[in-house]
Amino acid sequence: MTTDVPQEILDALTDVDMPRLPPEAGPSATARLAGVEVPIYRAGSVVVGSGAAGLRAAVEMKRRGDDVVIVSQSAWGGTSACSGSDKQTLHTANTADQGDNYKAMARAIRSGGAMDEDTAYVEAVGSSRMMASLQFLGLPLPQDPLGGTLRYQTDHDEVGRATSCGPRTSRLMVKVLAEEALRLDVPFYNQTTAVKILTEGEGTDRRVAGILAMRAADRMEENPLGIALFVSNVIVLAAGGPGELYRDSVYPNGCFGSLGLALEAGVELVNLTESQFGIGTRREGFPWNLSGTYVQAIPHIYSVDAEGTEHHFLAQYYRSTQELASNVFRKGYQWPFHATRMLDFGSSLVDLAIHCETAAGRRVFMDFNRNPLPVPGDDLPFSLERLDEDVRLYLGKAGADQDMPIDRLKHMNPLAIELYRRYKIDIAADPLEFAVNNQHMNGGIMVDTWGRSNLAGCYAVGEAAGTHGVTRPGGAALNAGQVFGTRAAEHISASGRAKGAATGDMSGVAEAGITALLAALRSESSLTLKSIRSEVQARMSEKAGIICDQEGVARALIEARKLNADIRAGGVAYGRAAEAVRGVQWRHMALASEAVLSALDFFIRNGGGSRGARAICDVEGESLPYANAGPLEEYRFRKEREAHRDEQIVVRLDGDELRLSTRSNRNFDESARSFFERDWPAWLTGRIYDLGAGK
Ligand SMILES: Cc1cc2nc3c(=O)[nH]c(=O)nc-3n(C[C@H](O)[C@H](O)[C@H](O)COP(=O)(O)OP(=O)(O)OC[C@H]3O[C@@H](n4cnc5c(N)ncnc54)[C@H](O)[C@@H]3O)c2cc1C
């Protein structure tokens, strides 16, 4: 990109307005349940969450004639609307150049292991349609003069399947999908937080019957917490990822996800051991990923201690200025931390070094007005001529030959600077403070290739669903949300269960649910929102971040179990009515945290090694990262076990106990070919939806 892009074009891509919501439809009735005057809303299907995934599901259902409503904690909150990076990425089959091979793409998507092969293919083959339909709705993906989509390479992507509208791709996706949902008159209940899934039936006949929510708009004297009942036979959980799990986090504020909500309803979770961590600015300020051109401009990275002294700490890790600068650059497309990239002076040594600095109480900065300082003892200072070949070639092709990092950044991606300016941070003038943060949950609710969970009538899409394996190519999360939002809608529509509003009498189940909900909220409890939050977040960041070990995780699990036992015994305190909903969410988050630690403990105790987001440190470990001065014994880590790539860890709640098991990845037969006349009837009769077994 050249620097002469007019300001109004930059503004339109960084400052994205959202549509206004229409007035909400009122309840169809009210009922007195558990001493509360509860409004009752009825729908064929309730979508929980209005991020890119939930909106896609709602739009696709409505277009198929289903009766669907959206409930959302915050209409334009969540990661889709509020997160991004220098070029926020959408990963779809490469439509430029010579086209793509979906099977090869599926292999690349699941290459980190612990991913269902059929799911990877579903995401790959569905991606072209997702992209085309988003373009149809108005998503401004950049094209060449002949209509090919502009592409680049990103994390875990050898081919160049990434595309982007700029820093705010996912917000633009939310915008076009929300406009479509409003055009289709999908009822939208904002400031509405789902707090309990209601079910009826027992054993394998158990299925969704509705959902309890808390709504500010329904608070009144006879219903001080604003409890509302949504009666529906189908719910789609699209509540995003559990961003509040970690203290060190680049998620926007208030992302709780639905892992605890799902566990409580007997829904199985999978792959909770798998997350993504990387460098970014934290949610205490403006949470944003520092991938792509932010680091490809090669700014100087340094730390400052309590006395205000600067430390050129990366120089203790890399052997030469060239090696240091080239690895800072590589963080651009090797953004997530990956244990094996700590070896051989690779790019994840940058994350480890930053992690160590922050753990030692130092603040870490990126300065775009300084090139990397030289590594002492290496007589050669930084020069664009002295970079590793891949780095030099890239910068050369990009025309980024300016002397200063800020000018290289301005040249390659002026939007990246503009974006921070919107939040009153001028990276052209001041150094930018940042850290290694939690960014994404790859695991989540276990679903099949239609987005169905193990609970009949309950679907999950987007980050709520655990469809990713150990690694995922950058942009695959947004693609998966679109593909599975559509697949779930197709399945729900084919089932016929959401054609009209549910009519059943749910008062018994709802009354029991409200009683349980209220019993867990106790104003006299010693467990406050603040105490639960700081305990959970500190434990997760300190014991389940990028650097873990068996003992630390086991101890953290014992503490997490104790916290949940205390919550069960004493409830969660709240003051104002608005805090009650947070009380429920923190109770769910404490449970989700125990589930993540249980899965991690199970994995490590069964010989699990370092993969994806975490290095499992072990004095007996086979892998040893080196720094400039020699081996980093403290960070010696276990290798991944090959067999673990073929399976996934499943977690479910049984009474008060979390149960763990493993299951093999589902397969995909690459040699199977479809044949039109043979396979057409299965589509015409709906057999492809596998609607048996009451689902
Ligand atoms: C900094 C950052 C950069 C990223 N960059 C990329 C990228 O480049 N490419 C990529 O593919 N992915 C990226 N991701 C990940 C991606 O943004 C998310 O996975 C994706 O946006 C999730 O979409 P979603 O619709 O599932 O959830 P969200 O967009 O988080 O939406 C969740 C919705 O659910 C609502 N909600 C939550 N709980 C409840 C409840 N109990 N009741 C009612 N409503 C509820 C929220 O208000 C929100 O509306 C990034 C993430 C971060 C944090």
Ligand as a Chemical Component Dictionary entry (heavy atoms), coordinates in Angstrom:
data_LIG
# 
_chem_comp.id                   LIG 
_chem_comp.type                 NON-POLYMER 
_chem_comp.pdbx_formal_charge   0 
_chem_comp.three_letter_code    LIG 
# 
loop_
_chem_comp_atom.comp_id 
_chem_comp_atom.atom_id 
_chem_comp_atom.alt_atom_id 
_chem_comp_atom.type_symbol 
_chem_comp_atom.charge 
_chem_comp_atom.model_Cartn_x 
_chem_comp_atom.model_Cartn_y 
_chem_comp_atom.model_Cartn_z 
_chem_comp_atom.pdbx_ordinal 
LIG C1  C1  C 0 -7.254  -9.184  19.103 1  
LIG C2  C2  C 0 -7.876  -10.278 18.305 2  
LIG C3  C3  C 0 -7.569  -10.417 16.958 3  
LIG C4  C4  C 0 -8.143  -11.438 16.205 4  
LIG N1  N1  N 0 -7.811  -11.568 14.901 5  
LIG C5  C5  C 0 -8.377  -12.540 14.163 6  
LIG C6  C6  C 0 -8.079  -12.665 12.772 7  
LIG O1  O1  O 0 -7.295  -11.887 12.218 8  
LIG N2  N2  N 0 -8.707  -13.655 12.081 9  
LIG C7  C7  C 0 -9.572  -14.543 12.671 10 
LIG O2  O2  O 0 -10.116 -15.412 11.996 11 
LIG N3  N3  N 0 -9.858  -14.437 13.983 12 
LIG C8  C8  C 0 -9.290  -13.466 14.727 13 
LIG N4  N4  N 0 -9.593  -13.369 16.053 14 
LIG C9  C9  C 0 -10.591 -14.292 16.601 15 
LIG C10 C10 C 0 -11.985 -13.892 16.134 16 
LIG O3  O3  O 0 -12.104 -12.487 16.197 17 
LIG C11 C11 C 0 -13.062 -14.545 16.981 18 
LIG O4  O4  O 0 -12.838 -15.928 17.060 19 
LIG C12 C12 C 0 -14.436 -14.301 16.383 20 
LIG O5  O5  O 0 -14.654 -12.929 16.175 21 
LIG C13 C13 C 0 -15.508 -14.864 17.296 22 
LIG O6  O6  O 0 -16.747 -14.553 16.748 23 
LIG P1  P1  P 0 -18.041 -15.061 17.466 24 
LIG O7  O7  O 0 -19.190 -14.539 16.681 25 
LIG O8  O8  O 0 -17.949 -16.496 17.723 26 
LIG O9  O9  O 0 -17.995 -14.357 18.915 27 
LIG P2  P2  P 0 -17.975 -12.815 19.312 28 
LIG O10 O10 O 0 -17.722 -11.935 18.185 29 
LIG O11 O11 O 0 -17.092 -12.691 20.503 30 
LIG O12 O12 O 0 -19.474 -12.545 19.744 31 
LIG C14 C14 C 0 -19.995 -13.085 20.913 32 
LIG C15 C15 C 0 -21.357 -12.469 21.119 33 
LIG O13 O13 O 0 -22.019 -13.141 22.168 34 
LIG C16 C16 C 0 -22.537 -12.216 23.111 35 
LIG N5  N5  N 0 -22.613 -12.958 24.368 36 
LIG C17 C17 C 0 -21.604 -13.487 25.092 37 
LIG N6  N6  N 0 -22.105 -14.164 26.147 38 
LIG C18 C18 C 0 -23.451 -14.057 26.069 39 
LIG C19 C19 C 0 -24.535 -14.539 26.862 40 
LIG N7  N7  N 0 -24.329 -15.299 27.935 41 
LIG N8  N8  N 0 -25.790 -14.199 26.497 42 
LIG C20 C20 C 0 -26.032 -13.433 25.406 43 
LIG N9  N9  N 0 -25.035 -12.969 24.616 44 
LIG C21 C21 C 0 -23.779 -13.288 24.949 45 
LIG C22 C22 C 0 -21.575 -11.056 23.044 46 
LIG O14 O14 O 0 -22.155 -9.870  23.514 47 
LIG C23 C23 C 0 -21.309 -11.000 21.531 48 
LIG O15 O15 O 0 -22.368 -10.343 20.886 49 
LIG C24 C24 C 0 -9.040  -12.350 16.824 50 
LIG C25 C25 C 0 -9.363  -12.211 18.163 51 
LIG C26 C26 C 0 -8.788  -11.185 18.910 52 
LIG C27 C27 C 0 -9.157  -11.059 20.358 53 
# 
loop_
_chem_comp_bond.comp_id 
_chem_comp_bond.atom_id_1 
_chem_comp_bond.atom_id_2 
_chem_comp_bond.value_order 
_chem_comp_bond.pdbx_ordinal 
LIG C1  C2  SING 1  
LIG C2  C3  SING 2  
LIG C2  C26 DOUB 3  
LIG C3  C4  DOUB 4  
LIG C4  N1  SING 5  
LIG C4  C24 SING 6  
LIG N1  C5  DOUB 7  
LIG C5  C6  SING 8  
LIG C5  C8  SING 9  
LIG C6  O1  DOUB 10 
LIG C6  N2  SING 11 
LIG N2  C7  SING 12 
LIG C7  O2  DOUB 13 
LIG C7  N3  SING 14 
LIG N3  C8  DOUB 15 
LIG C8  N4  SING 16 
LIG N4  C9  SING 17 
LIG N4  C24 SING 18 
LIG C9  C10 SING 19 
LIG C10 O3  SING 20 
LIG C10 C11 SING 21 
LIG C11 O4  SING 22 
LIG C11 C12 SING 23 
LIG C12 O5  SING 24 
LIG C12 C13 SING 25 
LIG C13 O6  SING 26 
LIG O6  P1  SING 27 
LIG P1  O7  DOUB 28 
LIG P1  O8  SING 29 
LIG P1  O9  SING 30 
LIG O9  P2  SING 31 
LIG P2  O10 DOUB 32 
LIG P2  O11 SING 33 
LIG P2  O12 SING 34 
LIG O12 C14 SING 35 
LIG C14 C15 SING 36 
LIG C15 O13 SING 37 
LIG C15 C23 SING 38 
LIG O13 C16 SING 39 
LIG C16 N5  SING 40 
LIG C16 C22 SING 41 
LIG N5  C17 SING 42 
LIG N5  C21 SING 43 
LIG C17 N6  DOUB 44 
LIG N6  C18 SING 45 
LIG C18 C19 SING 46 
LIG C18 C21 DOUB 47 
LIG C19 N7  SING 48 
LIG C19 N8  DOUB 49 
LIG N8  C20 SING 50 
LIG C20 N9  DOUB 51 
LIG N9  C21 SING 52 
LIG C22 O14 SING 53 
LIG C22 C23 SING 54 
LIG C23 O15 SING 55 
LIG C24 C25 DOUB 56 
LIG C25 C26 SING 57 
LIG C26 C27 SING 58 
# 
